[in-house]
């Protein structure tokens, strides 16, 4: 996120800012839908998030 100058609110496909915060802090894991969204958003393979 830092590399791309993004904030939690720039990732609506992951969920609400509170969900993104929990994921970033390690309190919650990404689910399949979120992984697919992130892979598409960042134009990287899905396995980058697994």
Residue pairs with C-beta under 8 A, 6 or more apart in sequence:
1 7
1 10
1 11
4 42
8 17
8 20
8 21
8 24
9 17
11 20
11 38
11 41
13 34
13 37
13 38
13 41
14 20
14 23
14 30
14 34
14 37
14 38
15 34
19 28
22 28
23 29
23 30
23 34
30 38
30 49
35 46
35 49
35 50
36 46
38 49
39 45
39 46
39 48
39 49
42 48
